[in-house]
């Protein structure tokens, strides 16, 4: 039984980088449920990886910082599909940590604006340029974080950028409601082991702490976030829009875990 109703549906996935990326995990679930996945990646290196991981799925390159490239890949996809798109996955984010972490008030303007452009505005631009390719009840899903209200020092300015991304969902859902039933939601996982997270200074220590803060004492797996994304892309989630679905295995409600507290005050 095709419970999710994804079989035969075409879904575009932006952001696959390698086997550790969230976009890979989402794509794998979608393919398992019979969806036809089209990958849009940043460059040739990611294209090679995508073709190796999903040899039966078409792959196109697009630097989302360049609006004309979004339009170009939209036109290419439009010529390939025979039916409207059932969904789009936006798993795109970037922050420049090349010079290490700085106090938030010292965030370089250029770095902050670039992060907003790639991590947030790209969703708005993709939605705008792909709107005519979407089915009336299509679903767009982006990837955020479990909370943007925690000032994690080693995540820097990306939390405010993700907050802007999450706020944008509401405005996109509202503006699209004037002519469609297209939905916009976010999957917001706790700390994951991904290739992009590996580049965040001090991330491993935070990951290990988060694992102990979960109720089950086991970190959230990328596949768990991917399963939620697949649900949000499916008709089974038709009543959900403008929402941020947290997938953190209870980390957000377990700040006063006895084991963590005892080690802190000992």
C-alpha positions as CSV (number, residue, x, y, z in Angstrom):
1,X,0.0,0.0,0.0
2,X,1.3,3.4,-1.0
3,X,0.4,5.1,2.3
4,X,2.2,8.4,1.6
5,X,0.8,8.6,-2.0
6,X,4.2,9.6,-3.4
7,X,4.5,6.9,-6.1
8,X,4.9,8.4,-9.5
9,X,5.0,12.0,-8.2
10,X,7.9,14.2,-9.4
11,X,9.8,16.1,-6.7
12,X,12.8,18.4,-7.1
13,X,15.5,18.2,-4.4
14,X,17.8,21.1,-4.1
15,X,21.1,20.7,-2.1
16,X,22.4,17.2,-2.3
17,X,26.2,17.3,-1.7
18,X,27.2,13.7,-0.6
19,X,25.9,10.6,1.2
20,X,25.9,12.5,4.5
21,X,23.7,15.3,3.5
22,X,20.1,15.7,4.5
23,X,19.1,16.0,0.9
24,X,20.5,12.5,0.2
25,X,18.5,11.0,3.1
26,X,15.3,12.7,1.9
27,X,15.9,11.6,-1.7
28,X,16.5,8.0,-0.6
29,X,13.2,7.9,1.2
30,X,11.3,9.5,-1.7
31,X,12.8,7.0,-4.1
32,X,11.9,4.1,-1.8
33,X,8.3,5.3,-1.9
34,X,8.3,5.4,-5.7
35,X,8.7,9.2,-6.3
36,X,10.6,10.4,-9.3
37,X,13.4,12.7,-8.0
38,X,15.2,15.4,-9.9
39,X,18.3,16.7,-8.2
40,X,19.6,20.3,-8.4
41,X,23.1,20.7,-7.0
42,X,25.6,23.5,-6.7
43,X,28.4,22.4,-9.0
44,X,30.1,19.6,-10.9
45,X,31.6,17.9,-7.8
46,X,28.1,17.6,-6.4
47,X,26.7,16.5,-9.8
48,X,29.2,13.6,-9.9
49,X,28.2,12.5,-6.3
50,X,24.5,12.7,-7.1
51,X,24.8,10.6,-10.2
52,X,26.8,8.0,-8.3
53,X,24.3,7.9,-5.5
54,X,21.1,8.1,-7.7
55,X,22.1,6.9,-11.2
56,X,18.5,6.8,-12.3
57,X,17.7,10.4,-11.3
58,X,18.4,13.4,-13.5
59,X,20.8,16.0,-12.1
60,X,21.3,19.7,-12.9
61,X,23.6,22.3,-11.6
62,X,22.5,25.6,-10.1
63,X,24.2,28.2,-8.0
64,X,21.2,29.6,-6.1
65,X,23.1,32.9,-5.5
66,X,22.5,33.6,-9.2
67,X,18.9,34.2,-10.0
68,X,19.4,33.6,-13.7
69,X,20.6,30.1,-12.9
70,X,17.4,29.3,-10.9
71,X,15.4,30.5,-14.0
72,X,17.6,28.4,-16.3
73,X,17.2,25.2,-14.3
74,X,13.5,25.9,-14.0
75,X,13.3,26.0,-17.8
76,X,15.3,22.8,-18.2
77,X,13.1,20.9,-15.8
78,X,9.9,22.3,-17.4
79,X,10.9,20.7,-20.7
80,X,11.5,17.3,-19.0
81,X,8.4,16.8,-16.9
82,X,5.0,15.6,-18.2
83,X,3.0,16.5,-15.1
84,X,3.2,19.3,-12.5
85,X,5.7,19.0,-9.7
86,X,4.3,17.5,-6.5
87,X,7.0,19.1,-4.4
88,X,10.3,20.8,-3.9
89,X,12.9,20.1,-1.2
90,X,15.0,23.1,-0.2
91,X,18.1,21.7,1.7
92,X,20.4,24.6,1.0
93,X,22.5,26.5,3.5
94,X,25.9,28.2,3.8
95,X,27.9,30.1,6.3
96,X,31.4,31.3,6.0
97,X,33.4,29.9,9.0
98,X,36.7,30.1,7.2
99,X,38.1,32.6,9.7
100,X,36.8,30.8,12.7
101,X,34.0,31.9,15.1
102,X,33.6,35.5,16.2
103,X,31.3,37.1,18.8
104,X,27.9,37.6,17.1
105,X,28.3,41.4,17.2
106,X,31.4,41.1,15.1
107,X,29.7,39.3,12.3
108,X,30.9,40.6,8.9
109,X,28.1,42.2,6.9
110,X,29.1,40.4,3.7
111,X,29.1,37.0,5.4
112,X,25.7,37.6,7.0
113,X,24.1,38.8,3.8
114,X,25.6,35.9,1.8
115,X,24.2,33.4,4.3
116,X,20.7,35.1,4.1
117,X,20.9,35.0,0.3
118,X,21.9,31.3,0.1
119,X,20.1,29.9,3.1
120,X,16.9,31.9,3.1
121,X,16.2,34.0,0.0
122,X,16.9,31.1,-2.3
123,X,13.7,29.4,-1.0
124,X,11.7,32.5,-1.9
125,X,13.3,32.8,-5.3
126,X,12.9,29.1,-6.1
127,X,9.2,29.2,-5.0
128,X,8.6,32.3,-7.2
129,X,10.3,31.0,-10.3
130,X,8.9,27.4,-10.0
131,X,5.3,28.4,-9.1
132,X,3.9,27.7,-12.6
133,X,5.4,24.2,-12.6
134,X,3.8,23.2,-9.3
135,X,0.6,21.1,-8.8
136,X,-2.2,23.0,-7.1
137,X,-1.6,21.1,-3.9
138,X,2.2,20.8,-4.1
139,X,4.3,20.9,-1.0
140,X,7.6,22.8,-0.5
141,X,9.8,21.6,2.4
142,X,12.9,23.3,3.7
143,X,15.4,22.2,6.4
144,X,15.9,24.4,9.4
145,X,17.1,23.7,13.0
146,X,15.4,22.6,16.2
147,X,15.4,26.1,17.7
148,X,16.5,29.5,16.6
149,X,16.1,30.9,20.1
150,X,19.1,29.3,21.6
151,X,22.3,31.4,21.3
152,X,24.7,28.6,20.5
153,X,28.1,30.2,20.3
154,X,29.5,27.8,17.7
155,X,26.5,28.3,15.3
156,X,27.1,32.0,15.1
157,X,24.8,34.0,12.8
158,X,23.2,31.0,11.2
159,X,20.4,30.8,13.8
160,X,19.1,34.3,13.0
161,X,19.3,33.3,9.3
162,X,17.3,30.2,9.9
163,X,14.8,32.3,11.9
164,X,14.3,34.4,8.8
165,X,13.9,31.2,6.7
166,X,11.2,29.9,9.1
167,X,9.3,33.3,9.1
168,X,9.4,33.3,5.3
169,X,7.3,30.1,5.3
170,X,4.3,31.9,6.7
171,X,4.5,34.7,4.1
172,X,5.1,32.2,1.3
173,X,2.1,30.1,2.4
174,X,-0.1,33.2,2.6
175,X,0.9,34.7,-0.8
176,X,0.6,31.4,-2.6
177,X,-2.9,30.9,-1.1
178,X,-4.2,33.6,-3.4
179,X,-3.9,31.2,-6.4
180,X,-3.2,27.7,-5.1
181,X,-3.2,25.3,-2.2
182,X,0.6,24.9,-2.2
183,X,2.0,24.3,1.2
184,X,5.3,25.5,2.9
185,X,6.8,23.7,5.9
186,X,10.1,23.1,7.6
187,X,11.7,20.1,9.2
188,X,13.7,21.3,12.2
189,X,16.1,18.6,13.4
190,X,18.4,18.6,16.4
191,X,22.1,18.3,15.8
192,X,22.9,15.9,12.9
193,X,26.1,14.3,11.6
194,X,26.4,15.8,8.2
195,X,29.2,17.0,6.0
196,X,28.2,20.6,6.4
197,X,28.1,20.4,10.2
198,X,31.6,19.0,10.2
199,X,32.8,22.4,9.1
200,X,31.3,24.2,12.2
201,X,34.0,24.9,14.8
202,X,33.4,22.9,18.0
203,X,30.4,21.1,16.5
204,X,31.4,17.7,17.8
205,X,31.3,18.8,21.4
206,X,27.9,20.3,20.9
207,X,26.7,17.1,19.2
208,X,27.8,14.9,22.0
209,X,26.1,17.3,24.5
210,X,22.9,17.2,22.5
211,X,23.0,13.5,22.4
212,X,23.0,13.3,26.2
213,X,20.2,15.9,26.4
214,X,17.9,13.8,24.3
215,X,15.4,11.7,26.3
216,X,16.7,8.5,24.7
217,X,20.4,9.4,25.0
218,X,20.8,8.8,21.3
219,X,21.3,11.6,18.8
220,X,18.7,12.3,16.1
221,X,19.5,10.4,12.9
222,X,19.4,12.1,9.5
223,X,17.0,9.4,8.3
224,X,14.5,10.5,11.0
225,X,14.4,14.0,9.7
226,X,14.1,12.7,6.2
227,X,11.1,10.6,7.1
228,X,9.3,13.7,8.4
229,X,10.2,15.6,5.2
230,X,8.7,12.8,3.1
231,X,5.5,13.0,5.2
232,X,5.3,16.8,4.7
233,X,5.8,16.3,1.0
234,X,3.0,13.8,0.8
235,X,-0.8,14.3,0.6
236,X,-1.1,12.8,4.1
237,X,0.1,16.1,5.5
238,X,-2.5,18.2,3.5
239,X,-3.6,20.1,6.6
240,X,-0.2,21.3,7.6
241,X,1.3,24.5,6.2
242,X,3.5,27.3,7.5
243,X,4.8,25.1,10.3
244,X,8.2,24.1,11.7
245,X,8.2,20.4,12.7
246,X,10.8,19.8,15.4
247,X,12.6,16.5,15.3
248,X,14.9,16.5,18.3
249,X,14.1,13.3,20.3
250,X,13.0,15.4,23.2
251,X,16.2,17.5,23.6
252,X,14.2,20.7,23.8
253,X,12.3,19.7,26.9
254,X,15.2,18.1,28.7
255,X,17.5,21.0,29.8
256,X,17.4,19.9,33.4
257,X,18.3,16.3,32.8
258,X,19.7,14.9,36.1
259,X,22.8,13.4,34.6
260,X,23.8,16.7,32.9
261,X,23.0,18.8,35.9
262,X,25.0,16.5,38.3
263,X,28.1,16.8,36.0
264,X,27.8,20.6,35.8
265,X,27.5,21.3,39.6
266,X,29.8,18.6,40.8
